[in-house]
Amino acid sequence: MCELGRGHHAIDDGTITEKDVHAELGEVLLGRKSGRESDNEVTVCDLTGIAVQDVVTSQIVYERALKEKIGSTIRV
């Protein structure tokens, strides 16, 4: 876990441990693990990859938020 991207740096320098990592984004999106369960929990997302992965992930998150009627709309 946390071998790619920058997440491993926090583990390597002792800022967090493997036990502090509850789930990876894919596990949450697939429903294998829960996301945040309270406002006191912190989400850190290290999305390292290629642009198409970011676009697809964003679309999945957006569609799920609409379906579950969660999130906030930001007017720009």
C-alpha positions in Angstrom: 0.0 0.0 0.0 1.2 3.6 -0.7 4.0 2.5 -2.9 3.3 4.9 -5.7 2.8 8.6 -5.7 3.8 10.8 -2.8 1.8 9.0 -0.1 4.7 6.7 0.7 6.8 9.8 1.8 4.6 10.4 4.8 5.0 6.7 5.8 8.8 6.8 5.1 9.4 9.8 7.3 7.1 8.5 10.1 4.4 11.2 9.7 1.8 8.4 9.4 2.0 4.6 9.5 0.4 1.9 7.3 -2.2 1.5 10.0 -3.3 5.1 9.5 -4.2 4.4 5.9 -7.9 3.2 6.0 -8.4 2.7 2.3 -7.3 3.6 -1.1 -9.6 5.5 -3.4 -10.5 2.5 -5.6 -11.6 0.5 -2.5 -14.0 3.3 -1.5 -15.4 3.8 -5.0 -16.0 0.1 -5.4 -17.7 0.0 -2.0 -15.2 -2.4 -0.5 -14.3 0.0 2.3 -16.2 3.0 3.8 -15.3 6.6 3.1 -15.5 9.2 5.8 -18.0 8.5 8.5 -17.7 11.8 10.4 -16.6 15.4 9.9 -13.7 14.7 12.2 -12.1 12.3 9.8 -9.5 13.6 7.3 -9.3 12.5 3.7 -5.9 12.7 2.0 -6.0 11.7 -1.7 -2.7 11.2 -3.6 -3.7 11.0 -7.2 -0.6 10.2 -9.1 -1.1 8.9 -12.6 -2.0 9.9 -16.1 -4.6 12.5 -17.0 -7.2 10.0 -18.3 -7.2 8.3 -14.9 -8.0 11.6 -13.3 -10.8 12.3 -15.7 -12.4 8.9 -15.3 -12.0 9.0 -11.5 -13.6 12.5 -11.4 -16.6 11.3 -13.5 -17.2 8.3 -11.2 -17.0 10.5 -8.1 -19.3 13.1 -9.6 -21.9 10.6 -10.7 -21.9 8.9 -7.4 -22.3 12.2 -5.6 -25.3 13.1 -7.8 -26.9 9.7 -7.2 -26.5 9.8 -3.5 -27.3 13.6 -3.3 -24.2 14.4 -1.5 -21.5 17.1 -1.9 -21.7 20.8 -2.6 -22.2 22.9 -5.7 -19.7 25.6 -6.2 -20.7 28.5 -8.5 -17.9 30.2 -10.3 
